[in-house]
Amino acid sequence: MSITEDILRPTILAAGYKGTRFVAGLLKNGVKPRLIATYRQDGDVSNSFDQLAELGRSHALRVEETHRPDIEKDRLVLVVGWQFLLRNGLDRCIVFHDSLLPQFRGFAPTVTALLLGVPAIGVSAIQPNEGPDHGKVYGSRIVHIKPGASLRAIFDLQTEAMVDLAVEILDKFINGTLVGRPQDHEKATHSLWRDEYDYFVDWRLSAPEIIRHVQASGFPYLGAKAILDNQVITLDEVTLGPDLSFAIRNPGKLWQIEDRRALVVCGRGTIWIDKARDDTGKPFRFTRLRTRFLTADTAWLSPFCTTLSQAR
């Protein structure tokens, strides 16, 4: 279904990779926004701000850089990837959330779903209110997660679902048939915010959990991090290794090096690190076996171990 620009031109508040994909998807469906409000994000490797600006130029749209858009007089506002509180005009907003609410209310729901290994997630369109993702639901779409799928691929599927849902909502809005349903708050689960510490691998976890961690940290995020020989490396590709039995298990220790890749002991099982980068972005090659990745319970020892090595 296509909605022509002369029927309705919503304002769109968009940021991040999903925001860019969402705007591009609506434009392909004939929806021409009245305004795109966005802002620059630290660590945005997808370069979403410039991409949204380019979409605005190429389609003759107004793009405004702001954290506090004036939406008091707007008829309808669609919100995707926005990370700042909206204090006014909430009754005109529809927020697209990356889960099947009331599941995974809060922050980074897709990452949380990947870390847990759930087979499906989804998207929901809701009316924002004072509670975190508590508002009535205007519609939802389920998104199945294929084993081994990249975070980017899942975000693409979710954004396609958001666009499809948005077109349906716009049609109902025009026809006066848009109705929201209340959420069942007793079934709610919540997803915590994540920061730079959460990029780092906890080698005490099982091998499958660590593989999911690497999967959930990739583009458009900065990638899974680990500390080896006092430098931060980024893990780009990992695969499941053999489930070896160790008399004493020390997660994070290297067990084998083969063709410059490394087999690492996990809390349960092992993983191969097939591709990694150093802190300058160059390919990292494993050359020394008798070394270990730091874990949360050993990281504090690093400066003392360095002192001991220098004293030899």
LINDAGI-V849032 format. One line per field, one symbol per residue. ss: DSSP state (~ for helix, > for strand, _ for the rest). psi: psi as a letter, one per 20 degrees, with the letter a starting at -180 (. if undefined). burial: I if it has 16 or more other C-alpha atoms within 10 Angstrom, else O. A space follows every 50 residues. Layout:
# LINDAGI-V849032
ss=???
psi=???
burial=???
This chain:
# LINDAGI-V849032
ss=__________>>>>_~~~~~~~~~~~~~______>>>>_________~~~ ~~~~~~~~____>>>___________>>>>_________~~~>>>>>___ ____>>__~~~~~~~~___>>>>>>>__________>>>>>>>>______ ~~~~~~~~~~~~~~~~~~~~~~~~~_____>___~~~__>>____~~~~> _____>~~~~~~~~~~_______>>>>>__>>>>>>>>>>__________ __>>>>>>__>>>>>__>_>>>>>>>>_____>________>>_____~~ ~~~~~~~~~~~_
psi=qpoqhigpnqqpoqqaghgghgghgghhjjooqhqoparqppjniilhgh ghhhggghjlqpppoqimqojhjqgpppppjpjqpohqkhiiqopoqlrn qjplqcqlhggggghikqiqcaqqproqahqokirqpirrpqoqoppiqq hghghggghghggghgggggghghikjopqqqqnhijqrqpqqqahhihp poiirrghhhghgggiiapjaiqpqqpplkqpqpogpqqpaqnqopgppn piqphqpoljrqppprhparqpohprqaiijqppppipgmrqqqrhiihi ighhhggghhi.
burial=OOIOOOOIIIIIIIIIIIIIIIIIIIIOIOIIIIIIIIIOOOOIOIIIIO IIIOIIOOOOIOIOOOIOIOIOOOOIIIIIIIOOOIOOIIOIIIIIIIII IIIIIIIIIIIIIIIOOOOOIIIIIIIIOOOOIIIIIIIIIOIOIOOOOI IIOIIIIIIIIIIIIIIIIIIOOOOOOOOOOOIOOOOOOIIOOOOOOOII IIIIIIIIIIIIIIIIIIIIIOIIIIIIOOOIIIIIOIIOIOOOOOOOOO IIIIOIIOOOIIIIIIIIIIIIIIIIIIOOOOOIIIOOOOOIIIIOOOOO OOOOOOOOOOOO
